[in-house]
Amino acid sequence: MASWNDTVIETFSANDGVVGGHWEGKTLILLHGVGRRSGKEYVNPLVAAPDGDGYVICGSLGGAPTDPQWVANLEAASGPVPIELGTDTLKADHTVVRPGDAEWERLYGIWREYWPDAAEYEKKTDRKFPVARLRVRD
């Protein structure tokens, strides 16, 4: 049986990066990464809020009590990471920003405003969600 992520990834791939439904009008990316301990390759579909020349993604995990593994894997990654945006596979520079960091309030505010479900996620946990800023390389 396919996982929720697998279903979103299949829909993304079959429709040139457009998922529709709950995500209608929102930018989704597929973040590719490698497990920092396992070395296994992962793909995570994420809502990406536009921010100037880049995007903000959030480690909300739907309001779960712990951060998703992709956040720590992204922190451990050196160099740009592959992302799929629409029909393109691109390289993106990344910065993980955690609560308490200087840019967190601004970046989390951008993502929260862009993704209305954020308010519901916040009700499920006391955890403040890490964010990452991605900038696609030219």
Chimera marker file (.cmm) of the C-alpha trace (Angstrom):
<marker_set name="trace">
<marker id="1" x="0.000" y="0.000" z="0.000" r="1" g="1" b="0" radius="0.5"/>
<marker id="2" x="1.392" y="3.402" z="-0.984" r="1" g="1" b="0" radius="0.5"/>
<marker id="3" x="2.124" y="5.926" z="1.751" r="1" g="1" b="0" radius="0.5"/>
<marker id="4" x="0.587" y="9.391" z="1.760" r="1" g="1" b="0" radius="0.5"/>
<marker id="5" x="3.928" y="10.838" z="0.546" r="1" g="1" b="0" radius="0.5"/>
<marker id="6" x="4.124" y="8.242" z="-2.242" r="1" g="1" b="0" radius="0.5"/>
<marker id="7" x="0.649" y="9.212" z="-3.431" r="1" g="1" b="0" radius="0.5"/>
<marker id="8" x="1.524" y="12.931" z="-3.465" r="1" g="1" b="0" radius="0.5"/>
<marker id="9" x="4.816" y="12.228" z="-5.281" r="1" g="1" b="0" radius="0.5"/>
<marker id="10" x="3.019" y="10.108" z="-7.907" r="1" g="1" b="0" radius="0.5"/>
<marker id="11" x="0.417" y="12.839" z="-8.472" r="1" g="1" b="0" radius="0.5"/>
<marker id="12" x="3.146" y="15.515" z="-8.672" r="1" g="1" b="0" radius="0.5"/>
<marker id="13" x="5.109" y="13.494" z="-11.230" r="1" g="1" b="0" radius="0.5"/>
<marker id="14" x="2.073" y="12.591" z="-13.336" r="1" g="1" b="0" radius="0.5"/>
<marker id="15" x="0.832" y="16.194" z="-13.539" r="1" g="1" b="0" radius="0.5"/>
<marker id="16" x="3.978" y="18.253" z="-14.225" r="1" g="1" b="0" radius="0.5"/>
<marker id="17" x="4.328" y="19.280" z="-10.602" r="1" g="1" b="0" radius="0.5"/>
<marker id="18" x="0.705" y="20.269" z="-10.067" r="1" g="1" b="0" radius="0.5"/>
<marker id="19" x="-1.054" y="18.391" z="-7.287" r="1" g="1" b="0" radius="0.5"/>
<marker id="20" x="-4.338" y="20.302" z="-6.948" r="1" g="1" b="0" radius="0.5"/>
<marker id="21" x="-7.006" y="19.453" z="-4.387" r="1" g="1" b="0" radius="0.5"/>
<marker id="22" x="-5.937" y="20.590" z="-0.937" r="1" g="1" b="0" radius="0.5"/>
<marker id="23" x="-2.803" y="22.135" z="-2.469" r="1" g="1" b="0" radius="0.5"/>
<marker id="24" x="-4.587" y="24.016" z="-5.265" r="1" g="1" b="0" radius="0.5"/>
<marker id="25" x="-2.729" y="27.236" z="-6.073" r="1" g="1" b="0" radius="0.5"/>
<marker id="26" x="0.211" y="26.411" z="-3.802" r="1" g="1" b="0" radius="0.5"/>
<marker id="27" x="3.772" y="25.596" z="-4.817" r="1" g="1" b="0" radius="0.5"/>
<marker id="28" x="4.917" y="22.102" z="-3.922" r="1" g="1" b="0" radius="0.5"/>
<marker id="29" x="8.448" y="20.859" z="-4.309" r="1" g="1" b="0" radius="0.5"/>
<marker id="30" x="9.964" y="17.421" z="-4.046" r="1" g="1" b="0" radius="0.5"/>
<marker id="31" x="13.022" y="17.666" z="-1.816" r="1" g="1" b="0" radius="0.5"/>
<marker id="32" x="15.583" y="14.940" z="-2.503" r="1" g="1" b="0" radius="0.5"/>
<marker id="33" x="17.976" y="14.021" z="0.268" r="1" g="1" b="0" radius="0.5"/>
<marker id="34" x="20.165" y="11.346" z="1.759" r="1" g="1" b="0" radius="0.5"/>
<marker id="35" x="19.745" y="9.991" z="5.275" r="1" g="1" b="0" radius="0.5"/>
<marker id="36" x="22.610" y="11.223" z="7.418" r="1" g="1" b="0" radius="0.5"/>
<marker id="37" x="22.933" y="7.829" z="9.152" r="1" g="1" b="0" radius="0.5"/>
<marker id="38" x="21.379" y="5.371" z="6.714" r="1" g="1" b="0" radius="0.5"/>
<marker id="39" x="22.727" y="6.790" z="3.464" r="1" g="1" b="0" radius="0.5"/>
<marker id="40" x="19.308" y="5.955" z="1.966" r="1" g="1" b="0" radius="0.5"/>
<marker id="41" x="17.853" y="8.342" z="-0.607" r="1" g="1" b="0" radius="0.5"/>
<marker id="42" x="14.585" y="10.051" z="0.306" r="1" g="1" b="0" radius="0.5"/>
<marker id="43" x="12.055" y="12.270" z="-1.461" r="1" g="1" b="0" radius="0.5"/>
<marker id="44" x="9.760" y="14.545" z="0.531" r="1" g="1" b="0" radius="0.5"/>
<marker id="45" x="6.869" y="16.551" z="-0.923" r="1" g="1" b="0" radius="0.5"/>
<marker id="46" x="6.724" y="19.947" z="0.776" r="1" g="1" b="0" radius="0.5"/>
<marker id="47" x="4.729" y="23.164" z="0.519" r="1" g="1" b="0" radius="0.5"/>
<marker id="48" x="7.158" y="25.867" z="-0.604" r="1" g="1" b="0" radius="0.5"/>
<marker id="49" x="6.272" y="29.481" z="0.145" r="1" g="1" b="0" radius="0.5"/>
<marker id="50" x="7.883" y="31.972" z="-2.253" r="1" g="1" b="0" radius="0.5"/>
<marker id="51" x="10.399" y="34.342" z="-0.631" r="1" g="1" b="0" radius="0.5"/>
<marker id="52" x="12.114" y="36.681" z="-3.078" r="1" g="1" b="0" radius="0.5"/>
<marker id="53" x="14.606" y="34.582" z="-5.045" r="1" g="1" b="0" radius="0.5"/>
<marker id="54" x="13.873" y="31.453" z="-3.053" r="1" g="1" b="0" radius="0.5"/>
<marker id="55" x="11.373" y="29.385" z="-1.128" r="1" g="1" b="0" radius="0.5"/>
<marker id="56" x="10.628" y="28.632" z="2.522" r="1" g="1" b="0" radius="0.5"/>
<marker id="57" x="9.788" y="25.069" z="3.538" r="1" g="1" b="0" radius="0.5"/>
<marker id="58" x="8.769" y="24.014" z="7.030" r="1" g="1" b="0" radius="0.5"/>
<marker id="59" x="9.437" y="20.998" z="9.228" r="1" g="1" b="0" radius="0.5"/>
<marker id="60" x="5.944" y="20.955" z="10.700" r="1" g="1" b="0" radius="0.5"/>
<marker id="61" x="5.211" y="17.267" z="10.091" r="1" g="1" b="0" radius="0.5"/>
<marker id="62" x="1.547" y="18.185" z="10.415" r="1" g="1" b="0" radius="0.5"/>
<marker id="63" x="2.024" y="19.274" z="14.024" r="1" g="1" b="0" radius="0.5"/>
<marker id="64" x="3.755" y="16.085" z="15.200" r="1" g="1" b="0" radius="0.5"/>
<marker id="65" x="5.750" y="16.366" z="18.453" r="1" g="1" b="0" radius="0.5"/>
<marker id="66" x="9.129" y="15.830" z="16.735" r="1" g="1" b="0" radius="0.5"/>
<marker id="67" x="10.882" y="17.303" z="13.722" r="1" g="1" b="0" radius="0.5"/>
<marker id="68" x="10.739" y="15.345" z="10.473" r="1" g="1" b="0" radius="0.5"/>
<marker id="69" x="13.993" y="13.565" z="9.624" r="1" g="1" b="0" radius="0.5"/>
<marker id="70" x="14.476" y="15.590" z="6.452" r="1" g="1" b="0" radius="0.5"/>
<marker id="71" x="15.357" y="18.643" z="8.598" r="1" g="1" b="0" radius="0.5"/>
<marker id="72" x="18.380" y="16.984" z="10.253" r="1" g="1" b="0" radius="0.5"/>
<marker id="73" x="19.332" y="15.355" z="6.947" r="1" g="1" b="0" radius="0.5"/>
<marker id="74" x="19.278" y="18.768" z="5.262" r="1" g="1" b="0" radius="0.5"/>
<marker id="75" x="21.401" y="20.243" z="8.071" r="1" g="1" b="0" radius="0.5"/>
<marker id="76" x="23.928" y="17.443" z="7.542" r="1" g="1" b="0" radius="0.5"/>
<marker id="77" x="24.007" y="17.872" z="3.748" r="1" g="1" b="0" radius="0.5"/>
<marker id="78" x="26.940" y="19.691" z="2.213" r="1" g="1" b="0" radius="0.5"/>
<marker id="79" x="26.445" y="21.618" z="-0.980" r="1" g="1" b="0" radius="0.5"/>
<marker id="80" x="23.259" y="22.121" z="-2.946" r="1" g="1" b="0" radius="0.5"/>
<marker id="81" x="20.395" y="19.628" z="-2.808" r="1" g="1" b="0" radius="0.5"/>
<marker id="82" x="18.221" y="18.420" z="-5.687" r="1" g="1" b="0" radius="0.5"/>
<marker id="83" x="14.626" y="19.604" z="-5.770" r="1" g="1" b="0" radius="0.5"/>
<marker id="84" x="11.847" y="19.103" z="-8.263" r="1" g="1" b="0" radius="0.5"/>
<marker id="85" x="9.848" y="22.222" z="-9.023" r="1" g="1" b="0" radius="0.5"/>
<marker id="86" x="7.159" y="21.801" z="-11.662" r="1" g="1" b="0" radius="0.5"/>
<marker id="87" x="8.754" y="19.774" z="-14.462" r="1" g="1" b="0" radius="0.5"/>
<marker id="88" x="12.319" y="20.818" z="-13.590" r="1" g="1" b="0" radius="0.5"/>
<marker id="89" x="14.901" y="19.086" z="-11.437" r="1" g="1" b="0" radius="0.5"/>
<marker id="90" x="17.142" y="21.789" z="-9.995" r="1" g="1" b="0" radius="0.5"/>
<marker id="91" x="19.896" y="22.304" z="-7.442" r="1" g="1" b="0" radius="0.5"/>
<marker id="92" x="19.145" y="24.505" z="-4.450" r="1" g="1" b="0" radius="0.5"/>
<marker id="93" x="21.352" y="26.049" z="-1.800" r="1" g="1" b="0" radius="0.5"/>
<marker id="94" x="19.796" y="25.663" z="1.632" r="1" g="1" b="0" radius="0.5"/>
<marker id="95" x="19.847" y="27.106" z="5.111" r="1" g="1" b="0" radius="0.5"/>
<marker id="96" x="17.983" y="25.492" z="7.995" r="1" g="1" b="0" radius="0.5"/>
<marker id="97" x="16.693" y="28.081" z="10.445" r="1" g="1" b="0" radius="0.5"/>
<marker id="98" x="15.547" y="26.983" z="13.879" r="1" g="1" b="0" radius="0.5"/>
<marker id="99" x="13.423" y="28.830" z="16.425" r="1" g="1" b="0" radius="0.5"/>
<marker id="100" x="15.594" y="31.371" z="18.191" r="1" g="1" b="0" radius="0.5"/>
<marker id="101" x="17.711" y="32.047" z="15.092" r="1" g="1" b="0" radius="0.5"/>
<marker id="102" x="17.619" y="35.635" z="13.835" r="1" g="1" b="0" radius="0.5"/>
<marker id="103" x="15.673" y="34.884" z="10.633" r="1" g="1" b="0" radius="0.5"/>
<marker id="104" x="13.216" y="32.359" z="12.073" r="1" g="1" b="0" radius="0.5"/>
<marker id="105" x="10.308" y="34.713" z="12.860" r="1" g="1" b="0" radius="0.5"/>
<marker id="106" x="10.394" y="36.296" z="9.411" r="1" g="1" b="0" radius="0.5"/>
<marker id="107" x="10.753" y="33.010" z="7.513" r="1" g="1" b="0" radius="0.5"/>
<marker id="108" x="8.230" y="31.085" z="9.579" r="1" g="1" b="0" radius="0.5"/>
<marker id="109" x="5.803" y="34.009" z="9.201" r="1" g="1" b="0" radius="0.5"/>
<marker id="110" x="6.090" y="33.770" z="5.406" r="1" g="1" b="0" radius="0.5"/>
<marker id="111" x="5.384" y="30.038" z="5.438" r="1" g="1" b="0" radius="0.5"/>
<marker id="112" x="2.557" y="30.348" z="7.998" r="1" g="1" b="0" radius="0.5"/>
<marker id="113" x="0.815" y="33.022" z="5.948" r="1" g="1" b="0" radius="0.5"/>
<marker id="114" x="1.222" y="31.000" z="2.746" r="1" g="1" b="0" radius="0.5"/>
<marker id="115" x="-0.017" y="27.677" z="4.176" r="1" g="1" b="0" radius="0.5"/>
<marker id="116" x="-3.280" y="28.096" z="6.131" r="1" g="1" b="0" radius="0.5"/>
<marker id="117" x="-3.002" y="24.624" z="7.720" r="1" g="1" b="0" radius="0.5"/>
<marker id="118" x="-0.109" y="25.955" z="9.822" r="1" g="1" b="0" radius="0.5"/>
<marker id="119" x="-2.539" y="27.317" z="12.424" r="1" g="1" b="0" radius="0.5"/>
<marker id="120" x="-3.986" y="23.817" z="12.931" r="1" g="1" b="0" radius="0.5"/>
<marker id="121" x="-0.510" y="22.280" z="13.147" r="1" g="1" b="0" radius="0.5"/>
<marker id="122" x="0.421" y="24.751" z="15.893" r="1" g="1" b="0" radius="0.5"/>
<marker id="123" x="-2.551" y="23.616" z="18.004" r="1" g="1" b="0" radius="0.5"/>
<marker id="124" x="-1.271" y="20.018" z="18.039" r="1" g="1" b="0" radius="0.5"/>
<marker id="125" x="2.099" y="20.681" z="19.691" r="1" g="1" b="0" radius="0.5"/>
<marker id="126" x="4.152" y="23.113" z="21.750" r="1" g="1" b="0" radius="0.5"/>
<marker id="127" x="7.044" y="22.541" z="19.354" r="1" g="1" b="0" radius="0.5"/>
<marker id="128" x="8.164" y="25.490" z="17.218" r="1" g="1" b="0" radius="0.5"/>
<marker id="129" x="8.767" y="24.284" z="13.682" r="1" g="1" b="0" radius="0.5"/>
<marker id="130" x="12.160" y="24.655" z="11.995" r="1" g="1" b="0" radius="0.5"/>
<marker id="131" x="12.162" y="26.115" z="8.503" r="1" g="1" b="0" radius="0.5"/>
<marker id="132" x="14.603" y="26.025" z="5.633" r="1" g="1" b="0" radius="0.5"/>
<marker id="133" x="15.219" y="28.613" z="2.979" r="1" g="1" b="0" radius="0.5"/>
<marker id="134" x="16.006" y="27.239" z="-0.466" r="1" g="1" b="0" radius="0.5"/>
<marker id="135" x="17.543" y="29.276" z="-3.253" r="1" g="1" b="0" radius="0.5"/>
<marker id="136" x="17.569" y="27.671" z="-6.675" r="1" g="1" b="0" radius="0.5"/>
<marker id="137" x="20.936" y="27.885" z="-8.394" r="1" g="1" b="0" radius="0.5"/>
<marker id="138" x="21.090" y="29.527" z="-11.810" r="1" g="1" b="0" radius="0.5"/>
<link id1="1" id2="2" r="1" g="1" b="0" radius="0.2"/>
<link id1="2" id2="3" r="1" g="1" b="0" radius="0.2"/>
<link id1="3" id2="4" r="1" g="1" b="0" radius="0.2"/>
<link id1="4" id2="5" r="1" g="1" b="0" radius="0.2"/>
<link id1="5" id2="6" r="1" g="1" b="0" radius="0.2"/>
<link id1="6" id2="7" r="1" g="1" b="0" radius="0.2"/>
<link id1="7" id2="8" r="1" g="1" b="0" radius="0.2"/>
<link id1="8" id2="9" r="1" g="1" b="0" radius="0.2"/>
<link id1="9" id2="10" r="1" g="1" b="0" radius="0.2"/>
<link id1="10" id2="11" r="1" g="1" b="0" radius="0.2"/>
<link id1="11" id2="12" r="1" g="1" b="0" radius="0.2"/>
<link id1="12" id2="13" r="1" g="1" b="0" radius="0.2"/>
<link id1="13" id2="14" r="1" g="1" b="0" radius="0.2"/>
<link id1="14" id2="15" r="1" g="1" b="0" radius="0.2"/>
<link id1="15" id2="16" r="1" g="1" b="0" radius="0.2"/>
<link id1="16" id2="17" r="1" g="1" b="0" radius="0.2"/>
<link id1="17" id2="18" r="1" g="1" b="0" radius="0.2"/>
<link id1="18" id2="19" r="1" g="1" b="0" radius="0.2"/>
<link id1="19" id2="20" r="1" g="1" b="0" radius="0.2"/>
<link id1="20" id2="21" r="1" g="1" b="0" radius="0.2"/>
<link id1="21" id2="22" r="1" g="1" b="0" radius="0.2"/>
<link id1="22" id2="23" r="1" g="1" b="0" radius="0.2"/>
<link id1="23" id2="24" r="1" g="1" b="0" radius="0.2"/>
<link id1="24" id2="25" r="1" g="1" b="0" radius="0.2"/>
<link id1="25" id2="26" r="1" g="1" b="0" radius="0.2"/>
<link id1="26" id2="27" r="1" g="1" b="0" radius="0.2"/>
<link id1="27" id2="28" r="1" g="1" b="0" radius="0.2"/>
<link id1="28" id2="29" r="1" g="1" b="0" radius="0.2"/>
<link id1="29" id2="30" r="1" g="1" b="0" radius="0.2"/>
<link id1="30" id2="31" r="1" g="1" b="0" radius="0.2"/>
<link id1="31" id2="32" r="1" g="1" b="0" radius="0.2"/>
<link id1="32" id2="33" r="1" g="1" b="0" radius="0.2"/>
<link id1="33" id2="34" r="1" g="1" b="0" radius="0.2"/>
<link id1="34" id2="35" r="1" g="1" b="0" radius="0.2"/>
<link id1="35" id2="36" r="1" g="1" b="0" radius="0.2"/>
<link id1="36" id2="37" r="1" g="1" b="0" radius="0.2"/>
<link id1="37" id2="38" r="1" g="1" b="0" radius="0.2"/>
<link id1="38" id2="39" r="1" g="1" b="0" radius="0.2"/>
<link id1="39" id2="40" r="1" g="1" b="0" radius="0.2"/>
<link id1="40" id2="41" r="1" g="1" b="0" radius="0.2"/>
<link id1="41" id2="42" r="1" g="1" b="0" radius="0.2"/>
<link id1="42" id2="43" r="1" g="1" b="0" radius="0.2"/>
<link id1="43" id2="44" r="1" g="1" b="0" radius="0.2"/>
<link id1="44" id2="45" r="1" g="1" b="0" radius="0.2"/>
<link id1="45" id2="46" r="1" g="1" b="0" radius="0.2"/>
<link id1="46" id2="47" r="1" g="1" b="0" radius="0.2"/>
<link id1="47" id2="48" r="1" g="1" b="0" radius="0.2"/>
<link id1="48" id2="49" r="1" g="1" b="0" radius="0.2"/>
<link id1="49" id2="50" r="1" g="1" b="0" radius="0.2"/>
<link id1="50" id2="51" r="1" g="1" b="0" radius="0.2"/>
<link id1="51" id2="52" r="1" g="1" b="0" radius="0.2"/>
<link id1="52" id2="53" r="1" g="1" b="0" radius="0.2"/>
<link id1="53" id2="54" r="1" g="1" b="0" radius="0.2"/>
<link id1="54" id2="55" r="1" g="1" b="0" radius="0.2"/>
<link id1="55" id2="56" r="1" g="1" b="0" radius="0.2"/>
<link id1="56" id2="57" r="1" g="1" b="0" radius="0.2"/>
<link id1="57" id2="58" r="1" g="1" b="0" radius="0.2"/>
<link id1="58" id2="59" r="1" g="1" b="0" radius="0.2"/>
<link id1="59" id2="60" r="1" g="1" b="0" radius="0.2"/>
<link id1="60" id2="61" r="1" g="1" b="0" radius="0.2"/>
<link id1="61" id2="62" r="1" g="1" b="0" radius="0.2"/>
<link id1="62" id2="63" r="1" g="1" b="0" radius="0.2"/>
<link id1="63" id2="64" r="1" g="1" b="0" radius="0.2"/>
<link id1="64" id2="65" r="1" g="1" b="0" radius="0.2"/>
<link id1="65" id2="66" r="1" g="1" b="0" radius="0.2"/>
<link id1="66" id2="67" r="1" g="1" b="0" radius="0.2"/>
<link id1="67" id2="68" r="1" g="1" b="0" radius="0.2"/>
<link id1="68" id2="69" r="1" g="1" b="0" radius="0.2"/>
<link id1="69" id2="70" r="1" g="1" b="0" radius="0.2"/>
<link id1="70" id2="71" r="1" g="1" b="0" radius="0.2"/>
<link id1="71" id2="72" r="1" g="1" b="0" radius="0.2"/>
<link id1="72" id2="73" r="1" g="1" b="0" radius="0.2"/>
<link id1="73" id2="74" r="1" g="1" b="0" radius="0.2"/>
<link id1="74" id2="75" r="1" g="1" b="0" radius="0.2"/>
<link id1="75" id2="76" r="1" g="1" b="0" radius="0.2"/>
<link id1="76" id2="77" r="1" g="1" b="0" radius="0.2"/>
<link id1="77" id2="78" r="1" g="1" b="0" radius="0.2"/>
<link id1="78" id2="79" r="1" g="1" b="0" radius="0.2"/>
<link id1="79" id2="80" r="1" g="1" b="0" radius="0.2"/>
<link id1="80" id2="81" r="1" g="1" b="0" radius="0.2"/>
<link id1="81" id2="82" r="1" g="1" b="0" radius="0.2"/>
<link id1="82" id2="83" r="1" g="1" b="0" radius="0.2"/>
<link id1="83" id2="84" r="1" g="1" b="0" radius="0.2"/>
<link id1="84" id2="85" r="1" g="1" b="0" radius="0.2"/>
<link id1="85" id2="86" r="1" g="1" b="0" radius="0.2"/>
<link id1="86" id2="87" r="1" g="1" b="0" radius="0.2"/>
<link id1="87" id2="88" r="1" g="1" b="0" radius="0.2"/>
<link id1="88" id2="89" r="1" g="1" b="0" radius="0.2"/>
<link id1="89" id2="90" r="1" g="1" b="0" radius="0.2"/>
<link id1="90" id2="91" r="1" g="1" b="0" radius="0.2"/>
<link id1="91" id2="92" r="1" g="1" b="0" radius="0.2"/>
<link id1="92" id2="93" r="1" g="1" b="0" radius="0.2"/>
<link id1="93" id2="94" r="1" g="1" b="0" radius="0.2"/>
<link id1="94" id2="95" r="1" g="1" b="0" radius="0.2"/>
<link id1="95" id2="96" r="1" g="1" b="0" radius="0.2"/>
<link id1="96" id2="97" r="1" g="1" b="0" radius="0.2"/>
<link id1="97" id2="98" r="1" g="1" b="0" radius="0.2"/>
<link id1="98" id2="99" r="1" g="1" b="0" radius="0.2"/>
<link id1="99" id2="100" r="1" g="1" b="0" radius="0.2"/>
<link id1="100" id2="101" r="1" g="1" b="0" radius="0.2"/>
<link id1="101" id2="102" r="1" g="1" b="0" radius="0.2"/>
<link id1="102" id2="103" r="1" g="1" b="0" radius="0.2"/>
<link id1="103" id2="104" r="1" g="1" b="0" radius="0.2"/>
<link id1="104" id2="105" r="1" g="1" b="0" radius="0.2"/>
<link id1="105" id2="106" r="1" g="1" b="0" radius="0.2"/>
<link id1="106" id2="107" r="1" g="1" b="0" radius="0.2"/>
<link id1="107" id2="108" r="1" g="1" b="0" radius="0.2"/>
<link id1="108" id2="109" r="1" g="1" b="0" radius="0.2"/>
<link id1="109" id2="110" r="1" g="1" b="0" radius="0.2"/>
<link id1="110" id2="111" r="1" g="1" b="0" radius="0.2"/>
<link id1="111" id2="112" r="1" g="1" b="0" radius="0.2"/>
<link id1="112" id2="113" r="1" g="1" b="0" radius="0.2"/>
<link id1="113" id2="114" r="1" g="1" b="0" radius="0.2"/>
<link id1="114" id2="115" r="1" g="1" b="0" radius="0.2"/>
<link id1="115" id2="116" r="1" g="1" b="0" radius="0.2"/>
<link id1="116" id2="117" r="1" g="1" b="0" radius="0.2"/>
<link id1="117" id2="118" r="1" g="1" b="0" radius="0.2"/>
<link id1="118" id2="119" r="1" g="1" b="0" radius="0.2"/>
<link id1="119" id2="120" r="1" g="1" b="0" radius="0.2"/>
<link id1="120" id2="121" r="1" g="1" b="0" radius="0.2"/>
<link id1="121" id2="122" r="1" g="1" b="0" radius="0.2"/>
<link id1="122" id2="123" r="1" g="1" b="0" radius="0.2"/>
<link id1="123" id2="124" r="1" g="1" b="0" radius="0.2"/>
<link id1="124" id2="125" r="1" g="1" b="0" radius="0.2"/>
<link id1="125" id2="126" r="1" g="1" b="0" radius="0.2"/>
<link id1="126" id2="127" r="1" g="1" b="0" radius="0.2"/>
<link id1="127" id2="128" r="1" g="1" b="0" radius="0.2"/>
<link id1="128" id2="129" r="1" g="1" b="0" radius="0.2"/>
<link id1="129" id2="130" r="1" g="1" b="0" radius="0.2"/>
<link id1="130" id2="131" r="1" g="1" b="0" radius="0.2"/>
<link id1="131" id2="132" r="1" g="1" b="0" radius="0.2"/>
<link id1="132" id2="133" r="1" g="1" b="0" radius="0.2"/>
<link id1="133" id2="134" r="1" g="1" b="0" radius="0.2"/>
<link id1="134" id2="135" r="1" g="1" b="0" radius="0.2"/>
<link id1="135" id2="136" r="1" g="1" b="0" radius="0.2"/>
<link id1="136" id2="137" r="1" g="1" b="0" radius="0.2"/>
<link id1="137" id2="138" r="1" g="1" b="0" radius="0.2"/>
</marker_set>
